[in-house]
């Protein structure tokens, strides 16, 4: 399996708790003698992972200019799903939720989207292989560990996958568009769904919108014209969470 570097305390602390098997080696700046660094060292010792104190210069080199906070880890990359992998994954879920990101190219936005998607417990995040940011160290840092925890798919033909999700897995496609007439809050999100978000600059492509079962807008009462994509993802995914929790509560009455 391929390996990559991640940096920053949040990412490595999360991995040490949730996916320690992915950590190969941790490097810690020998100038970090504070409580947080000591706590991380103790945690790594407890779970049997090796760490090494190195110079600040070495940490800078390992992080390749990233905001590393004095800690870098070499990790084993988990597999990225392809088109068939997505179909197999949703086939194993009773009521799946997918987060589809089209043309999100900023690594900080993508990382924030992954973090939000993991917090909402979606089954996978799906992106096109082209015209989209890859899972870079900067994305991993912004995701604060979520990139290592949530299933991620990068597919060659997003339109084809969306068509297969509809026909083969009975997934409802819900696209978001600022010009839509239907509010996000006026449709049901409790069944098997894929919520689809585009970049804040260009939105969703025409072919993607045409494949959607519903196209919705997030109502805004202020004067700005659009939301950051990571904010839109948070609103959309947690509206699905809210509806599903509400349905479970009503079923339990």
Backbone as CSV, one residue per row, in Angstrom:
resi,resn,N_x,N_y,N_z,CA_x,CA_y,CA_z,C_x,C_y,C_z
1,UNK,0.843,-1.198,0.000,0.000,0.000,0.000,0.881,1.252,0.000
2,UNK,0.370,2.331,-0.594,1.140,3.566,-0.657,1.168,4.252,0.696
3,UNK,2.149,5.105,0.863,2.308,5.848,2.109,2.317,7.337,1.814
4,UNK,1.965,8.118,2.822,1.947,9.568,2.685,2.286,10.172,4.034
5,UNK,2.462,11.484,4.052,2.745,12.185,5.295,1.547,13.034,5.695
6,UNK,1.242,13.039,6.970,0.234,13.934,7.526,0.891,14.744,8.629
7,UNK,0.341,15.897,8.915,0.947,16.736,9.940,-0.121,17.473,10.738
8,UNK,0.290,17.891,11.936,-0.631,18.586,12.830,-1.149,17.660,13.923
9,UNK,-1.311,18.222,15.119,-1.707,17.406,16.265,-3.097,16.800,16.108
10,UNK,-4.058,17.565,15.593,-5.430,17.052,15.514,-5.499,15.793,14.666
11,UNK,-4.815,15.812,13.516,-4.842,14.664,12.623,-4.229,13.439,13.288
12,UNK,-3.045,13.622,13.854,-2.309,12.482,14.401,-2.950,11.986,15.698
13,UNK,-3.484,12.869,16.506,-4.204,12.440,17.703,-5.431,11.615,17.329
14,UNK,-6.176,12.067,16.305,-7.348,11.320,15.865,-6.956,9.936,15.353
15,UNK,-5.906,9.884,14.532,-5.453,8.603,14.012,-5.006,7.664,15.128
16,UNK,-4.335,8.200,16.115,-3.854,7.345,17.209,-5.001,6.728,17.993
17,UNK,-6.157,7.416,18.014,-7.332,6.894,18.714,-8.153,5.965,17.834
18,UNK,-8.383,6.390,16.590,-9.375,5.729,15.741,-8.790,4.767,14.714
19,UNK,-7.569,5.019,14.274,-6.985,4.155,13.230,-5.474,4.044,13.422
20,UNK,-5.030,3.561,14.600,-3.588,3.502,14.856,-2.837,2.599,13.881
21,UNK,-3.532,1.633,13.274,-2.884,0.723,12.337,-2.376,1.424,11.087
22,UNK,-2.851,2.628,10.834,-2.405,3.365,9.657,-1.106,4.139,9.909
23,UNK,-0.716,4.292,11.164,0.488,5.069,11.478,1.719,4.177,11.402
24,UNK,2.706,4.611,10.622,3.963,3.881,10.497,5.013,4.460,11.438
25,UNK,5.145,5.774,11.473,6.172,6.437,12.266,5.738,7.868,12.538
26,UNK,6.018,8.364,13.730,5.703,9.746,14.085,7.006,10.488,14.379
27,UNK,7.107,11.700,13.849,8.269,12.557,14.082,7.809,13.788,14.859
28,UNK,8.508,14.094,15.940,8.128,15.199,16.811,9.301,16.157,16.955
29,UNK,9.028,17.428,16.809,10.051,18.463,16.947,10.652,18.400,18.355
30,UNK,11.980,18.345,18.442,12.609,18.234,19.767,12.468,19.505,20.590
31,UNK,11.942,20.563,19.992,11.655,21.786,20.752,10.260,21.773,21.373
32,UNK,9.442,20.777,20.993,8.110,20.679,21.579,8.191,19.879,22.872
33,UNK,8.265,20.595,23.974,8.352,19.944,25.293,7.115,20.268,26.123
34,UNK,6.085,20.758,25.472,4.861,21.165,26.148,3.979,19.964,26.464
35,UNK,2.891,20.232,27.166,1.999,19.172,27.629,1.371,18.390,26.470
36,UNK,0.991,19.089,25.405,0.333,18.385,24.306,1.285,17.396,23.639
37,UNK,2.528,17.814,23.455,3.515,16.916,22.860,3.781,15.725,23.771
38,UNK,3.893,15.967,25.068,4.140,14.883,26.016,2.971,13.905,26.055
39,UNK,1.767,14.445,25.959,0.582,13.587,25.966,0.556,12.699,24.724
40,UNK,0.942,13.251,23.579,0.981,12.453,22.354,2.035,11.359,22.461
41,UNK,3.193,11.688,22.990,4.243,10.685,23.154,3.772,9.541,24.055
42,UNK,3.094,9.892,25.129,2.588,8.866,26.048,1.556,7.986,25.368
43,UNK,0.691,8.605,24.589,-0.331,7.857,23.866,0.320,6.888,22.886
44,UNK,1.319,7.342,22.147,1.999,6.485,21.176,2.710,5.333,21.875
45,UNK,3.306,5.607,23.026,3.959,4.540,23.800,2.944,3.492,24.248
46,UNK,1.781,3.963,24.672,0.752,3.053,25.180,0.253,2.085,24.109
47,UNK,0.181,2.556,22.871,-0.361,1.704,21.809,0.743,1.063,20.965
48,UNK,1.976,1.246,21.407,3.089,0.551,20.767,3.540,1.109,19.441
49,UNK,3.342,2.406,19.211,3.790,3.036,17.982,5.093,3.792,18.214
50,UNK,5.955,3.744,17.235,7.262,4.377,17.388,7.204,5.858,17.041
51,UNK,7.968,6.643,17.761,8.094,8.063,17.471,9.555,8.464,17.637
52,UNK,9.905,9.547,17.004,11.295,9.991,17.004,11.350,11.509,17.117
53,UNK,12.217,11.991,17.985,12.440,13.434,18.088,13.462,13.853,17.034
54,UNK,13.118,14.891,16.284,13.999,15.396,15.231,14.044,16.919,15.310
55,UNK,14.913,17.515,14.520,15.052,18.964,14.540,13.874,19.645,13.845
56,UNK,13.724,20.925,14.139,12.684,21.709,13.477,12.892,21.711,11.968
57,UNK,14.149,21.800,11.543,14.449,21.773,10.115,13.961,20.477,9.467
58,UNK,14.157,19.364,10.141,13.705,18.082,9.609,12.178,18.034,9.523
59,UNK,11.511,18.545,10.539,10.048,18.589,10.522,9.569,19.449,9.361
60,UNK,10.216,20.598,9.151,9.846,21.474,8.036,9.985,20.741,6.708
61,UNK,11.052,19.987,6.568,11.275,19.238,5.326,10.201,18.165,5.131
62,UNK,9.895,17.450,6.212,8.900,16.385,6.116,7.513,16.934,5.770
63,UNK,7.192,18.100,6.317,5.873,18.692,6.090,5.806,19.505,4.802
64,UNK,6.945,19.691,4.163,7.007,20.406,2.871,6.290,21.754,2.919
65,UNK,6.505,22.489,4.004,5.934,23.829,4.106,4.564,23.899,4.735
66,UNK,3.996,22.775,5.111,2.671,22.778,5.736,2.726,23.253,7.179
67,UNK,1.569,23.629,7.709,1.483,24.104,9.104,1.464,22.890,10.028
68,UNK,2.633,22.433,10.395,2.772,21.117,11.028,2.658,21.113,12.545
69,UNK,2.813,22.258,13.202,2.755,22.359,14.669,3.850,21.540,15.363
70,UNK,4.832,21.101,14.614,5.931,20.355,15.220,5.735,18.857,15.252
71,UNK,4.779,18.334,14.474,4.563,16.888,14.479,4.139,16.427,13.078
72,UNK,4.791,15.368,12.605,4.517,14.788,11.286,4.468,13.277,11.445
73,UNK,3.602,12.616,10.700,3.519,11.155,10.745,3.553,10.588,9.343
74,UNK,4.242,9.483,9.205,4.185,8.687,7.983,3.056,7.682,8.170
75,UNK,2.112,7.673,7.220,0.931,6.820,7.361,0.718,5.985,6.107
76,UNK,0.050,4.862,6.301,-0.382,4.018,5.186,-1.709,4.563,4.670
77,UNK,-1.763,4.850,3.387,-3.000,5.350,2.806,-4.054,4.256,2.742
78,UNK,-5.264,4.581,3.174,-6.346,3.620,2.993,-6.810,3.678,1.543
79,UNK,-7.371,2.586,1.040,-7.753,2.543,-0.378,-8.800,3.601,-0.720
80,UNK,-8.655,4.183,-1.905,-9.662,5.082,-2.461,-10.623,4.240,-3.306
81,UNK,-11.912,4.414,-3.092,-12.915,3.632,-3.806,-13.035,4.087,-5.258
82,UNK,-13.373,3.146,-6.126,-13.718,3.486,-7.497,-15.233,3.357,-7.660
83,UNK,-15.707,3.434,-8.899,-17.140,3.390,-9.176,-17.787,2.121,-8.632
84,UNK,-17.187,0.981,-8.915,-17.752,-0.279,-8.429,-17.690,-0.373,-6.912
85,UNK,-16.637,0.207,-6.335,-16.522,0.199,-4.882,-17.639,0.975,-4.210
86,UNK,-18.055,2.078,-4.814,-19.169,2.858,-4.270,-20.452,2.042,-4.325
87,UNK,-20.710,1.388,-5.459,-21.930,0.573,-5.581,-21.923,-0.567,-4.576
88,UNK,-20.773,-1.161,-4.359,-20.674,-2.250,-3.383,-20.917,-1.737,-1.972
89,UNK,-20.374,-0.566,-1.668,-20.540,0.001,-0.331,-22.006,0.299,-0.038
90,UNK,-22.699,0.990,-0.951,-24.098,1.347,-0.670,-24.980,0.105,-0.653
91,UNK,-24.554,-0.942,-1.364,-25.322,-2.183,-1.336,-25.304,-2.859,0.012
92,UNK,-24.294,-2.547,0.816,-24.179,-3.137,2.146,-24.851,-2.284,3.225
93,UNK,-25.404,-1.125,2.861,-26.005,-0.223,3.835,-27.523,-0.259,3.722
94,UNK,-28.190,-0.167,4.856,-29.651,-0.222,4.855,-30.260,1.082,4.345
95,UNK,-29.658,2.201,4.689,-30.230,3.504,4.329,-29.095,4.497,4.107
96,UNK,-28.355,4.331,3.009,-27.112,5.081,2.844,-27.295,6.571,2.567
97,UNK,-26.272,7.323,2.960,-26.165,8.742,2.632,-24.786,8.964,2.025
98,UNK,-24.771,9.532,0.835,-23.514,9.883,0.184,-23.408,11.397,0.081
99,UNK,-22.188,11.888,0.191,-21.894,13.298,-0.048,-21.065,13.355,-1.323
100,UNK,-21.614,13.976,-2.356,-20.931,14.071,-3.643,-20.433,15.507,-3.826
101,UNK,-19.146,15.646,-4.099,-18.524,16.956,-4.260,-18.012,17.096,-5.685
102,UNK,-18.564,18.036,-6.423,-18.158,18.242,-7.813,-17.334,19.528,-7.941
103,UNK,-16.144,19.404,-8.471,-15.288,20.558,-8.796,-14.843,21.355,-7.567
104,UNK,-14.684,20.689,-6.438,-14.126,21.363,-5.254,-12.611,21.247,-5.348
105,UNK,-11.940,22.363,-5.576,-10.521,22.345,-5.870,-9.649,22.918,-4.762
106,UNK,-10.227,23.664,-3.854,-9.436,24.246,-2.769,-9.210,23.197,-1.675
107,UNK,-7.958,22.926,-1.305,-7.699,21.873,-0.314,-8.301,22.152,1.054
108,UNK,-8.357,23.407,1.454,-8.931,23.723,2.761,-10.443,23.508,2.765
109,UNK,-11.097,23.875,1.661,-12.529,23.614,1.547,-12.811,22.119,1.525
110,UNK,-12.023,21.376,0.752,-12.238,19.935,0.686,-12.016,19.284,2.045
111,UNK,-10.961,19.689,2.735,-10.714,19.139,4.063,-11.855,19.423,5.023
112,UNK,-12.382,20.651,4.965,-13.517,21.005,5.827,-14.752,20.185,5.470
113,UNK,-14.960,19.928,4.182,-16.098,19.096,3.757,-15.963,17.665,4.284
114,UNK,-14.758,17.123,4.218,-14.534,15.765,4.728,-14.781,15.703,6.230
115,UNK,-14.330,16.717,6.924,-14.530,16.753,8.383,-16.011,16.805,8.730
116,UNK,-16.756,17.627,8.002,-18.198,17.737,8.231,-18.909,16.435,7.877
117,UNK,-18.513,15.831,6.753,-19.152,14.590,6.327,-18.922,13.476,7.340
118,UNK,-17.735,13.393,7.888,-17.460,12.368,8.891,-18.270,12.637,10.156
119,UNK,-18.378,13.904,10.533,-19.168,14.249,11.721,-20.641,13.900,11.533
120,UNK,-21.119,13.989,10.285,-22.510,13.635,9.991,-22.683,12.142,9.728
121,UNK,-21.589,11.391,9.784,-21.609,9.933,9.636,-22.135,9.494,8.276
122,UNK,-21.745,10.215,7.219,-22.148,9.775,5.893,-21.372,8.509,5.535
123,UNK,-21.890,7.765,4.589,-21.275,6.486,4.246,-20.043,6.643,3.365
124,UNK,-19.993,7.685,2.541,-18.811,7.934,1.714,-18.901,9.330,1.125
125,UNK,-17.733,9.874,0.815,-17.632,11.122,0.051,-17.138,10.749,-1.340
126,UNK,-17.840,11.239,-2.349,-17.542,10.887,-3.737,-17.120,12.136,-4.496
127,UNK,-16.037,12.021,-5.275,-15.535,13.134,-6.070,-15.119,12.633,-7.444
128,UNK,-15.157,13.492,-8.453,-14.581,13.110,-9.736,-13.059,13.070,-9.644
129,UNK,-12.453,12.227,-10.440,-10.998,12.106,-10.431,-10.339,13.338,-11.034
130,UNK,-11.026,13.957,-11.997,-10.494,15.146,-12.660,-11.280,16.376,-12.202
131,UNK,-10.678,17.539,-12.352,-11.342,18.798,-11.988,-11.735,18.817,-10.514
132,UNK,-10.898,18.210,-9.687,-11.174,18.142,-8.256,-9.849,17.986,-7.511
133,UNK,-9.779,18.556,-6.342,-8.564,18.447,-5.538,-8.354,17.006,-5.078
134,UNK,-7.104,16.560,-5.079,-6.788,15.240,-4.546,-6.690,15.261,-3.027
135,UNK,-6.441,14.097,-2.452,-6.325,14.001,-0.990,-4.867,14.279,-0.617
136,UNK,-4.535,15.538,-0.574,-3.177,16.000,-0.314,-2.933,16.146,1.195
137,UNK,-1.662,16.309,1.608,-1.401,16.579,3.027,-2.155,17.798,3.558
138,UNK,-2.304,18.829,2.732,-3.059,20.012,3.167,-4.525,19.675,3.403
139,UNK,-5.091,18.834,2.554,-6.480,18.384,2.739,-6.590,17.584,4.029
140,UNK,-5.654,16.680,4.245,-5.668,15.858,5.463,-5.582,16.719,6.716
141,UNK,-4.747,17.747,6.653,-4.605,18.637,7.812,-5.910,19.372,8.092
142,UNK,-6.525,19.916,7.023,-7.786,20.643,7.201,-8.904,19.725,7.671
143,UNK,-8.829,18.457,7.298,-9.868,17.496,7.687,-9.725,17.017,9.122
144,UNK,-8.592,17.309,9.750,-8.367,16.982,11.168,-8.591,15.504,11.481
145,UNK,-8.145,14.632,10.587,-8.269,13.200,10.827,-9.398,12.532,10.073
146,UNK,-10.367,13.319,9.588,-11.530,12.732,8.916,-11.153,12.043,7.609
147,UNK,-10.136,12.541,6.925,-9.738,11.933,5.648,-9.271,10.498,5.830
148,UNK,-8.786,10.174,7.018,-8.337,8.816,7.290,-9.466,7.924,7.800
149,UNK,-10.600,8.506,8.155,-11.681,7.743,8.780,-12.853,7.464,7.850
150,UNK,-13.150,8.384,6.955,-14.350,8.251,6.134,-13.988,7.637,4.780
151,UNK,-14.817,6.735,4.245,-14.564,6.217,2.899,-14.616,7.341,1.862
152,UNK,-13.653,7.355,0.970,-13.563,8.366,-0.079,-13.475,7.670,-1.429
153,UNK,-14.227,8.194,-2.380,-14.194,7.659,-3.742,-13.801,8.764,-4.711
154,UNK,-12.974,8.404,-5.689,-12.655,9.304,-6.799,-12.934,8.521,-8.081
155,UNK,-13.856,9.021,-8.881,-14.327,8.246,-10.024,-14.015,8.968,-11.329
156,UNK,-13.827,8.176,-12.384,-13.472,8.733,-13.688,-14.655,9.435,-14.352
157,UNK,-15.867,8.923,-14.135,-17.049,9.460,-14.802,-18.160,9.630,-13.767
158,UNK,-18.270,10.834,-13.229,-19.252,11.069,-12.163,-20.678,10.905,-12.678
159,UNK,-20.963,11.387,-13.881,-22.321,11.274,-14.424,-22.742,9.814,-14.538
160,UNK,-21.833,8.964,-14.973,-22.154,7.536,-15.088,-22.414,6.915,-13.722
161,UNK,-21.613,7.282,-12.733,-21.843,6.749,-11.391,-23.197,7.185,-10.861
162,UNK,-23.553,8.456,-11.048,-24.844,8.938,-10.556,-25.982,8.168,-11.211
163,UNK,-25.849,7.899,-12.493,-26.868,7.126,-13.202,-26.980,5.712,-12.638
164,UNK,-25.856,5.104,-12.329,-25.857,3.748,-11.761,-26.431,3.746,-10.341
165,UNK,-26.141,4.783,-9.571,-26.701,4.867,-8.224,-28.220,4.912,-8.268
166,UNK,-28.770,5.647,-9.225,-30.222,5.706,-9.378,-30.800,4.354,-9.787
167,UNK,-30.229,3.757,-10.812,-30.818,2.569,-11.421,-30.499,1.280,-10.681
168,UNK,-29.300,1.184,-10.120,-28.880,-0.075,-9.514,-29.023,-0.093,-7.997
169,UNK,-29.042,1.094,-7.373,-29.084,1.129,-5.906,-30.262,1.916,-5.358
170,UNK,-31.142,2.420,-6.242,-32.323,3.190,-5.809,-31.958,4.362,-4.909
171,UNK,-30.863,5.023,-5.250,-30.436,6.208,-4.517,-31.081,7.438,-5.146
172,UNK,-31.698,8.271,-4.319,-32.251,9.532,-4.799,-31.144,10.573,-4.832
173,UNK,-31.054,11.276,-5.947,-30.022,12.293,-6.123,-30.600,13.670,-5.824
174,UNK,-29.995,14.355,-4.863,-30.462,15.682,-4.459,-29.336,16.673,-4.712
175,UNK,-29.501,17.480,-5.763,-28.508,18.483,-6.098,-28.816,19.810,-5.432
176,UNK,-27.797,20.614,-5.244,-27.976,21.943,-4.645,-27.621,23.006,-5.673
177,UNK,-28.487,24.018,-5.769,-28.276,25.087,-6.733,-28.971,26.345,-6.214
178,UNK,-28.270,27.459,-6.269,-28.817,28.700,-5.697,-30.055,29.190,-6.431
179,UNK,-30.249,28.781,-7.678,-31.405,29.244,-8.447,-32.605,28.307,-8.339
180,UNK,-32.477,27.214,-7.592,-33.594,26.270,-7.468,-34.773,26.911,-6.743
181,UNK,-35.961,26.440,-7.049,-37.164,26.988,-6.426,-37.573,26.221,-5.172
182,UNK,-37.090,24.987,-5.045,-37.460,24.160,-3.895,-36.445,24.334,-2.773
183,UNK,-36.948,24.532,-1.557,-36.067,24.682,-0.399,-35.559,23.323,0.071
184,UNK,-34.335,23.305,0.530,-33.765,22.104,1.151,-34.681,21.569,2.236
185,UNK,-35.354,22.468,2.954,-36.156,22.081,4.106,-37.542,21.556,3.729
186,UNK,-37.851,21.552,2.434,-39.185,21.124,1.999,-39.202,19.735,1.367
187,UNK,-38.082,19.018,1.394,-38.064,17.671,0.829,-37.607,16.680,1.896
188,UNK,-37.954,15.433,1.670,-37.562,14.379,2.607,-36.148,13.895,2.281
189,UNK,-35.350,13.781,3.329,-33.973,13.296,3.193,-33.763,12.051,4.040
190,UNK,-34.832,11.326,4.319,-34.725,10.188,5.239,-34.440,8.870,4.528
191,UNK,-34.585,8.832,3.202,-34.319,7.597,2.470,-32.890,7.545,1.961
192,UNK,-32.572,6.550,1.142,-31.238,6.457,0.548,-30.990,7.641,-0.391
193,UNK,-29.999,8.465,-0.093,-29.794,9.695,-0.862,-28.316,9.946,-1.125
194,UNK,-28.090,10.721,-2.184,-26.785,11.314,-2.436,-26.995,12.813,-2.531
195,UNK,-26.425,13.554,-1.592,-26.494,15.009,-1.617,-25.303,15.512,-2.411
196,UNK,-25.581,16.335,-3.424,-24.552,16.727,-4.386,-24.300,18.227,-4.290
197,UNK,-23.037,18.586,-4.131,-22.639,19.981,-3.956,-21.579,20.346,-4.989
198,UNK,-21.689,21.541,-5.551,-20.692,22.031,-6.492,-19.832,23.106,-5.858
199,UNK,-18.845,23.563,-6.592,-17.998,24.634,-6.080,-18.807,25.923,-6.008
200,UNK,-18.394,26.824,-5.097,-19.146,28.062,-4.937,-18.998,28.973,-6.147
201,UNK,-17.967,28.740,-6.965,-17.770,29.586,-8.136,-18.649,29.189,-9.302
202,UNK,-18.692,27.882,-9.605,-19.412,27.428,-10.802,-20.659,26.615,-10.503
203,UNK,-20.816,26.148,-9.281,-21.972,25.327,-8.950,-21.908,23.975,-9.630
204,UNK,-23.033,23.303,-9.710,-23.084,21.989,-10.348,-23.155,22.124,-11.867
205,UNK,-22.549,21.169,-12.546,-22.592,21.154,-14.000,-23.988,20.786,-14.495
206,UNK,-24.297,21.211,-15.716,-25.631,20.990,-16.279,-25.982,19.505,-16.314
207,UNK,-25.058,18.662,-16.747,-25.341,17.232,-16.830,-25.647,16.643,-15.459
208,UNK,-24.983,17.154,-14.439,-25.244,16.677,-13.083,-26.633,17.097,-12.625
209,UNK,-26.975,18.356,-12.853,-28.297,18.851,-12.465,-29.406,18.074,-13.167
210,UNK,-29.193,17.729,-14.430,-30.223,17.016,-15.189,-30.470,15.610,-14.651
211,UNK,-29.496,15.038,-13.978,-29.657,13.685,-13.438,-30.301,13.680,-12.054
212,UNK,-30.435,14.832,-11.450,-30.945,14.889,-10.069,-32.455,14.635,-10.019
213,UNK,-32.873,13.916,-8.981,-34.308,13.736,-8.722,-34.908,14.997,-8.129
214,UNK,-34.125,15.702,-7.326,-34.531,16.989,-6.753,-33.356,17.947,-6.864
215,UNK,-33.655,19.199,-7.129,-32.653,20.267,-7.050,-33.175,21.278,-6.046
216,UNK,-32.389,21.548,-5.024,-32.864,22.381,-3.921,-31.906,23.546,-3.680
217,UNK,-32.418,24.531,-3.002,-31.605,25.668,-2.601,-31.591,25.783,-1.079
218,UNK,-30.540,26.354,-0.557,-30.472,26.664,0.873,-30.961,28.097,1.034
219,UNK,-32.103,28.304,1.681,-32.650,29.663,1.781,-31.691,30.590,2.533
220,UNK,-31.481,31.761,1.968,-30.645,32.766,2.619,-31.404,34.081,2.669
221,UNK,-31.333,34.744,3.797,-32.069,35.996,3.967,-31.159,37.212,3.990
222,UNK,-29.852,36.990,3.891,-28.907,38.101,3.846,-28.670,38.564,2.423
223,UNK,-27.618,39.350,2.244,-27.361,39.956,0.945,-26.241,39.284,0.157
224,UNK,-25.505,38.359,0.755,-24.460,37.665,-0.001,-25.111,36.676,-0.958
225,UNK,-24.406,36.400,-2.063,-25.013,35.587,-3.101,-24.799,34.097,-2.976
226,UNK,-23.806,33.690,-2.166,-23.524,32.260,-2.084,-22.850,31.936,-0.765
227,UNK,-22.805,30.644,-0.455,-22.137,30.155,0.739,-20.855,29.441,0.352
228,UNK,-19.891,29.447,1.251,-18.733,28.589,1.087,-19.214,27.150,0.988
229,UNK,-18.592,26.361,0.109,-19.087,25.004,-0.126,-19.073,24.162,1.142
230,UNK,-18.093,24.351,2.011,-18.057,23.550,3.239,-19.212,23.904,4.171
231,UNK,-19.640,25.164,4.148,-20.807,25.573,4.942,-22.070,24.953,4.361
232,UNK,-22.197,24.999,3.024,-23.361,24.395,2.375,-23.432,22.901,2.662
233,UNK,-22.281,22.234,2.618,-22.243,20.807,2.934,-22.728,20.563,4.363
234,UNK,-22.282,21.383,5.293,-22.711,21.221,6.683,-24.210,21.387,6.848
235,UNK,-24.765,22.407,6.207,-26.209,22.634,6.311,-26.982,21.471,5.704
236,UNK,-26.570,21.039,4.521,-27.289,19.966,3.842,-27.213,18.646,4.572
237,UNK,-26.008,18.249,4.967,-25.849,16.951,5.626,-26.530,16.918,6.984
238,UNK,-26.445,17.992,7.719,-27.055,17.955,9.051,-28.558,18.174,9.017
239,UNK,-29.092,18.684,7.914,-30.548,18.647,7.750,-30.990,17.196,7.558
240,UNK,-30.192,16.410,6.818,-30.494,14.984,6.682,-30.390,14.281,8.031
241,UNK,-29.375,14.613,8.803,-29.233,14.037,10.144,-30.441,14.380,10.995
242,UNK,-30.852,15.652,10.964,-31.999,16.087,11.780,-33.255,15.316,11.415
243,UNK,-33.515,15.192,10.101,-34.722,14.487,9.675,-34.689,13.019,10.085
244,UNK,-33.553,12.399,9.982,-33.452,10.978,10.316,-33.606,10.741,11.814
245,UNK,-33.031,11.613,12.605,-33.202,11.500,14.056,-34.664,11.721,14.433
246,UNK,-35.296,12.702,13.788,-36.713,12.989,14.060,-37.589,11.789,13.693
247,UNK,-37.289,11.148,12.574,-38.086,9.981,12.163,-37.917,8.838,13.152
248,UNK,-36.683,8.605,13.594,-36.457,7.535,14.563,-37.200,7.801,15.862
249,UNK,-37.234,9.099,16.259,-37.967,9.441,17.471,-39.439,9.169,17.340
250,UNK,-40.007,9.472,16.173,-41.435,9.254,15.962,-41.757,7.769,15.884
251,UNK,-40.840,6.997,15.293,-41.058,5.550,15.223,-40.986,4.887,16.577
252,UNK,-40.240,5.541,17.510,-40.083,4.963,18.840,-41.180,5.344,19.801
253,UNK,-42.067,6.248,19.373,-43.152,6.690,20.258,-44.234,5.611,20.407
